[in-house]
Amino acid sequence: MWYLLIILPMMALSCKSKIAAHQSIPPYSLADTVKPDWYREYYGRVVMIDNDFVTQKDGNYLVDLPLQIVPDSTYVFFLSTKIPVELLKKSNEFYPDLQHFVLIVPDWKFYGEVAEEASKNGMCIEPATTNFYYSIKREDGMVKVDSLRLSGLDNPRLDFVKPISAKGMLTIYRRDSYGSVCCPRDPKWDNADKDELFLRDFEHRSHLKVTKGRYVQMEGKEGEKSIYYTLPGLSSAQRLEFLANKYAQWIANKDTGTRTIIPQLFAPQIIPMVTEGFNKMKELP
Protein backbone atom coordinates (compact mmCIF):
# COMPACT_ATOMS: atom_id res chain seq x y z
CA MET A 1 0.00 0.00 0.00
CA TRP A 2 1.26 3.45 -0.92
CA TYR A 3 0.62 4.98 2.46
CA LEU A 4 3.29 2.79 4.04
CA LEU A 5 5.79 4.45 1.75
CA ILE A 6 4.77 7.97 2.68
CA ILE A 7 7.17 8.56 5.53
CA LEU A 8 9.17 11.69 6.05
CA PRO A 9 12.55 11.41 4.32
CA MET A 10 14.95 11.52 7.24
CA MET A 11 18.07 13.63 7.10
CA ALA A 12 21.17 11.92 5.75
CA LEU A 13 23.35 11.60 8.83
CA SER A 14 26.25 9.57 10.10
CA CYS A 15 24.23 8.17 12.97
CA LYS A 16 25.83 7.46 16.32
CA SER A 17 22.83 5.34 17.21
CA LYS A 18 19.63 4.17 15.60
CA ILE A 19 16.39 3.85 17.49
CA ALA A 20 13.66 2.14 15.50
CA ALA A 21 10.08 3.37 15.82
CA HIS A 22 11.15 5.84 18.46
CA GLN A 23 8.96 8.78 19.41
CA SER A 24 10.48 11.31 21.75
CA ILE A 25 7.72 13.79 20.89
CA PRO A 26 4.50 11.77 21.15
CA PRO A 27 1.48 12.80 19.07
CA TYR A 28 -1.95 13.18 20.59
CA SER A 29 -3.47 9.72 20.42
CA LEU A 30 -7.22 9.47 20.01
CA ALA A 31 -7.33 5.71 20.42
CA ASP A 32 -9.43 5.95 23.57
CA THR A 33 -11.86 8.59 22.32
CA VAL A 34 -15.13 8.18 20.44
CA LYS A 35 -14.39 8.72 16.76
CA PRO A 36 -16.81 10.77 14.62
CA ASP A 37 -19.42 9.08 12.45
CA TRP A 38 -17.62 10.00 9.21
CA TYR A 39 -14.44 8.18 10.26
CA ARG A 40 -13.75 4.68 8.91
CA GLU A 41 -11.24 2.03 9.99
CA TYR A 42 -10.67 1.33 6.30
CA TYR A 43 -10.68 3.68 3.31
CA GLY A 44 -10.71 2.17 -0.16
CA ARG A 45 -10.21 4.02 -3.45
CA VAL A 46 -8.11 6.78 -1.88
CA VAL A 47 -6.86 9.33 -4.42
CA MET A 48 -3.25 10.41 -3.97
CA ILE A 49 -2.48 14.10 -4.55
CA ASP A 50 1.27 14.46 -5.00
CA ASN A 51 3.69 16.81 -6.72
CA ASP A 52 3.23 15.09 -10.09
CA PHE A 53 -0.28 16.56 -10.38
CA VAL A 54 0.19 19.94 -8.70
CA THR A 55 1.12 23.30 -10.22
CA GLN A 56 1.44 26.48 -8.17
CA LYS A 57 1.81 30.17 -8.96
CA ASP A 58 1.16 33.31 -6.89
CA GLY A 59 -0.66 31.34 -4.20
CA ASN A 60 -2.98 29.60 -6.69
CA TYR A 61 -2.86 25.83 -7.22
CA LEU A 62 -4.07 23.43 -9.88
CA VAL A 63 -4.47 19.74 -9.07
CA ASP A 64 -4.45 18.50 -12.66
CA LEU A 65 -6.14 15.21 -11.82
CA PRO A 66 -9.57 14.86 -13.48
CA LEU A 67 -12.27 13.06 -11.47
CA GLN A 68 -15.82 12.04 -12.24
CA ILE A 69 -17.95 13.15 -9.29
CA VAL A 70 -20.79 10.77 -8.46
CA PRO A 71 -23.64 12.54 -6.58
CA ASP A 72 -23.97 11.84 -2.86
CA SER A 73 -20.60 10.04 -2.75
CA THR A 74 -17.75 10.68 -0.32
CA TYR A 75 -14.27 10.93 -1.82
CA VAL A 76 -11.02 10.41 0.06
CA PHE A 77 -7.76 12.23 -0.75
CA PHE A 78 -4.26 11.75 0.64
CA LEU A 79 -2.33 15.01 0.41
CA SER A 80 1.36 14.19 0.10
CA THR A 81 2.29 17.64 -1.20
CA LYS A 82 2.20 20.83 0.83
CA ILE A 83 -0.92 22.57 -0.46
CA PRO A 84 -2.35 24.79 2.31
CA VAL A 85 -5.15 22.84 3.99
CA GLU A 86 -7.22 26.04 4.27
CA LEU A 87 -7.44 26.17 0.47
CA LEU A 88 -8.88 22.67 0.37
CA LYS A 89 -11.41 23.63 3.02
CA LYS A 90 -12.57 26.87 1.43
CA SER A 91 -12.04 26.65 -2.34
CA ASN A 92 -15.22 25.87 -4.25
CA GLU A 93 -13.09 25.44 -7.39
CA PHE A 94 -11.69 22.17 -6.02
CA TYR A 95 -13.99 19.66 -7.75
CA PRO A 96 -17.00 22.04 -7.63
CA ASP A 97 -19.63 19.26 -7.70
CA LEU A 98 -18.10 17.48 -4.71
CA GLN A 99 -20.29 17.77 -1.61
CA HIS A 100 -18.32 15.73 0.92
CA PHE A 101 -14.74 14.52 1.05
CA VAL A 102 -12.24 13.22 3.58
CA LEU A 103 -8.75 14.71 3.45
CA ILE A 104 -5.76 12.89 4.96
CA VAL A 105 -2.71 15.07 5.63
CA PRO A 106 0.63 14.02 7.18
CA ASP A 107 1.56 15.92 10.34
CA TRP A 108 4.56 17.69 8.79
CA LYS A 109 5.17 19.73 11.94
CA PHE A 110 5.50 16.61 14.08
CA TYR A 111 7.84 14.97 11.55
CA GLY A 112 9.94 18.13 11.47
CA GLU A 113 10.27 18.14 15.25
CA VAL A 114 11.38 14.50 15.23
CA ALA A 115 13.94 15.19 12.49
CA GLU A 116 15.26 18.21 14.39
CA GLU A 117 15.70 16.18 17.57
CA ALA A 118 17.41 13.39 15.65
CA SER A 119 19.87 15.84 14.13
CA LYS A 120 20.52 17.50 17.46
CA ASN A 121 21.31 14.19 19.18
CA GLY A 122 23.10 12.48 16.29
CA MET A 123 20.47 9.74 16.01
CA CYS A 124 18.29 8.19 13.34
CA ILE A 125 14.69 8.29 14.54
CA GLU A 126 11.82 6.75 12.61
CA PRO A 127 8.65 8.57 13.63
CA ALA A 128 5.32 6.78 13.89
CA THR A 129 3.04 7.49 10.93
CA THR A 130 0.97 10.46 12.07
CA ASN A 131 -1.84 12.03 10.05
CA PHE A 132 -4.62 14.57 10.33
CA TYR A 133 -8.04 13.47 9.04
CA TYR A 134 -10.50 16.13 7.89
CA SER A 135 -14.15 15.74 6.98
CA ILE A 136 -15.09 18.61 4.65
CA LYS A 137 -18.77 18.97 3.81
CA ARG A 138 -20.25 21.61 1.49
CA GLU A 139 -23.85 22.32 2.37
CA ASP A 140 -26.14 25.22 1.38
CA GLY A 141 -23.25 27.52 0.56
CA MET A 142 -21.49 26.73 3.83
CA VAL A 143 -18.50 24.51 4.60
CA LYS A 144 -18.51 22.27 7.68
CA VAL A 145 -15.15 20.89 8.82
CA ASP A 146 -14.40 18.24 11.43
CA SER A 147 -10.98 16.73 12.15
CA LEU A 148 -8.93 14.33 14.22
CA ARG A 149 -5.27 13.34 14.50
CA LEU A 150 -4.09 9.72 14.67
CA SER A 151 -0.72 8.06 15.09
CA GLY A 152 0.81 4.62 14.66
CA LEU A 153 -1.61 1.71 14.79
CA ASP A 154 -4.51 4.10 15.39
CA ASN A 155 -4.42 4.98 11.68
CA PRO A 156 -6.95 3.31 9.36
CA ARG A 157 -5.99 1.02 6.49
CA LEU A 158 -5.81 2.70 3.09
CA ASP A 159 -6.06 1.37 -0.45
CA PHE A 160 -5.22 3.74 -3.30
CA VAL A 161 -6.68 4.05 -6.78
CA LYS A 162 -5.55 5.90 -9.89
CA PRO A 163 -8.57 7.60 -11.52
CA ILE A 164 -9.19 6.91 -15.21
CA SER A 165 -11.51 8.56 -17.71
CA ALA A 166 -14.08 6.39 -19.47
CA LYS A 167 -15.00 6.79 -23.14
CA GLY A 168 -17.67 9.32 -24.04
CA MET A 169 -16.68 11.67 -21.25
CA LEU A 170 -15.49 15.27 -21.26
CA THR A 171 -12.79 16.70 -18.99
CA ILE A 172 -13.68 20.25 -18.00
CA TYR A 173 -11.52 22.77 -16.16
CA ARG A 174 -14.18 25.43 -15.75
CA ARG A 175 -17.94 25.76 -16.09
CA ASP A 176 -19.69 29.13 -16.44
CA SER A 177 -23.44 28.83 -15.91
CA TYR A 178 -26.11 31.39 -16.82
CA GLY A 179 -29.63 31.36 -15.42
CA SER A 180 -32.83 32.69 -16.94
CA VAL A 181 -32.69 35.66 -19.30
CA CYS A 182 -35.97 37.00 -17.90
CA CYS A 183 -37.84 35.43 -15.02
CA PRO A 184 -36.03 36.64 -12.96
CA ARG A 185 -33.07 37.68 -15.09
CA ASP A 186 -29.67 36.33 -14.06
CA PRO A 187 -27.37 39.38 -13.62
CA LYS A 188 -24.57 37.41 -15.31
CA TRP A 189 -26.28 38.06 -18.65
CA ASP A 190 -25.50 41.76 -18.26
CA ASN A 191 -21.79 40.93 -18.43
CA ALA A 192 -21.89 38.30 -21.18
CA ASP A 193 -20.35 40.67 -23.74
CA LYS A 194 -17.60 41.63 -21.29
CA ASP A 195 -16.80 37.95 -20.89
CA GLU A 196 -16.03 37.60 -24.60
CA LEU A 197 -13.87 40.73 -24.45
CA PHE A 198 -11.97 39.26 -21.51
CA LEU A 199 -11.30 36.03 -23.38
CA ARG A 200 -10.01 37.79 -26.48
CA ASP A 201 -7.81 40.07 -24.38
CA PHE A 202 -6.40 37.14 -22.40
CA GLU A 203 -5.58 35.18 -25.54
CA HIS A 204 -3.86 38.24 -27.03
CA ARG A 205 -1.78 38.91 -23.91
CA SER A 206 -0.85 35.32 -23.11
CA HIS A 207 -0.62 33.90 -26.65
CA LEU A 208 -2.69 30.95 -25.39
CA LYS A 209 -5.76 29.56 -27.15
CA VAL A 210 -8.25 29.07 -24.30
CA THR A 211 -11.43 29.32 -26.41
CA LYS A 212 -10.54 26.13 -28.28
CA GLY A 213 -12.52 23.15 -27.01
CA ARG A 214 -15.32 25.24 -25.49
CA TYR A 215 -18.77 23.66 -25.38
CA VAL A 216 -22.18 25.16 -24.71
CA GLN A 217 -25.12 23.23 -23.27
CA MET A 218 -28.68 24.54 -23.08
CA GLU A 219 -30.34 23.74 -19.75
CA GLY A 220 -33.77 25.40 -19.80
CA LYS A 221 -36.46 27.11 -21.84
CA GLU A 222 -35.57 30.58 -20.55
CA GLY A 223 -32.06 30.65 -21.98
CA GLU A 224 -30.34 28.82 -19.13
CA LYS A 225 -27.02 27.43 -20.30
CA SER A 226 -23.53 26.36 -19.27
CA ILE A 227 -20.24 26.93 -21.07
CA TYR A 228 -17.48 24.37 -20.50
CA TYR A 229 -13.75 24.98 -20.91
CA THR A 230 -11.66 21.89 -21.71
CA LEU A 231 -8.35 23.74 -22.37
CA PRO A 232 -6.81 21.12 -24.69
CA GLY A 233 -3.16 21.32 -25.70
CA LEU A 234 -2.13 23.48 -22.73
CA SER A 235 0.32 22.64 -19.98
CA SER A 236 -0.82 22.59 -16.36
CA ALA A 237 0.96 25.91 -15.77
CA GLN A 238 -0.86 27.50 -18.73
CA ARG A 239 -4.19 26.13 -17.54
CA LEU A 240 -3.59 27.54 -14.07
CA GLU A 241 -2.75 30.96 -15.52
CA PHE A 242 -6.09 31.06 -17.31
CA LEU A 243 -8.15 29.64 -14.45
CA ALA A 244 -6.75 32.10 -11.93
CA ASN A 245 -7.41 35.06 -14.23
CA LYS A 246 -10.88 33.81 -15.17
CA TYR A 247 -11.83 33.34 -11.53
CA ALA A 248 -10.71 36.88 -10.69
CA GLN A 249 -12.24 38.34 -13.85
CA TRP A 250 -14.76 40.59 -12.12
CA ILE A 251 -12.74 41.35 -8.99
CA ALA A 252 -11.10 44.71 -9.66
CA ASN A 253 -9.11 47.11 -7.55
CA LYS A 254 -11.24 50.27 -7.38
CA ASP A 255 -8.21 52.55 -7.23
CA THR A 256 -6.10 51.05 -10.02
CA GLY A 257 -8.66 49.16 -12.09
CA THR A 258 -6.45 46.07 -12.03
CA ARG A 259 -7.73 42.58 -11.31
CA THR A 260 -6.80 41.12 -7.94
CA ILE A 261 -6.37 37.36 -8.06
CA ILE A 262 -7.68 35.66 -4.93
CA PRO A 263 -5.74 32.46 -4.15
CA GLN A 264 -7.74 29.42 -5.23
CA LEU A 265 -7.33 25.68 -5.64
CA PHE A 266 -8.59 24.36 -8.98
CA ALA A 267 -9.28 20.79 -10.08
CA PRO A 268 -10.89 19.45 -13.29
CA GLN A 269 -13.97 17.27 -13.42
CA ILE A 270 -15.10 14.55 -15.82
CA ILE A 271 -18.69 14.78 -17.06
CA PRO A 272 -20.73 12.79 -19.61
CA MET A 273 -20.60 14.12 -23.17
CA VAL A 274 -24.23 14.73 -24.20
CA THR A 275 -24.50 14.24 -27.96
CA GLU A 276 -28.25 14.39 -28.62
CA GLY A 277 -31.46 15.97 -27.39
CA PHE A 278 -32.32 19.51 -26.30
CA ASN A 279 -29.32 19.74 -23.98
CA LYS A 280 -26.72 18.29 -26.36
CA MET A 281 -23.29 19.86 -26.07
CA LYS A 282 -22.15 21.93 -29.04
CA GLU A 283 -18.58 23.06 -29.60
CA LEU A 284 -18.23 26.83 -29.84
CA PRO A 285 -16.20 28.42 -32.66
Secondary structure, DSSP 4 states (H G I P E B T S, - for coil): -GGGG--PPPP----SEEETT--SS-----TTSPPPTT--SEEEEEEEE-GGGEEEETTEEEE---BPPPTT-EEEEEE-S---HHHHHH-TTBSTT--EEEEEEE-HHHHHHHHHHHHHHTEEE-PPPEEEEEEEEEETTEEEEEEEEEEGGGSPEEEE----PPTTEEEESEEEEE--SSTTPPGGGGGHHHHHHHHHHHHHHH----STTEEEEE-STTS-EEEEE--TT--HHHHHHHHHHHHTTT-B-TTT--B-PPP-EEB-EEEE---SSTT-EEE--
